Amino acid sequence: MSMTENNIFEQIKKVNEHSQEYWSARDLMPLLGYSRKVVNSL
């Protein structure tokens, strides 16, 4: 993974009340190449 890709994932990372990191599927989908139509159908 390149430094730029790592930065993007860090930017969309969320942290819960137990300090556990997680990522939203909706936030990840565009980064993984899924179209907006797929995102809107969820």
N, C-alpha and C positions, 0 to 999 in steps of 0.2 A: 504494500500500500504506500502510495507516495505521500509526501508531507502535506500536499494540498488536500488530498482525499481525507487524510487524518484530521485536518483542520475542519473540514465540513462536518464530519461526524461529531467532532467535539462541539461545534456550534449548535447542533440540533439535539445534543444529549440532554436528557432530563435526569434529575436526581430526586428520589422520593424521600419521605420523612426518616427513613432508616439509612440515608446516605448511599443507597444503592443506585447505580447508574442504569438507565434504560433509554430506549429509543422508540418513538412512536412509529408505527407501521405507515401511517399517512405521511409522515415526514420523510421516511426512508424510500417510499415508492418512487418518487421522481428521480432520486439519486441513483436508483437501480434500473432506471429506464422504462418504468411503467408509464403509460399515457395518463393524461388527466381524466379521460373517460373512465378508466378503471378506478381511479381514486374517487371520482364522483359516484360511482355505483356502489360503493361500500356503505 
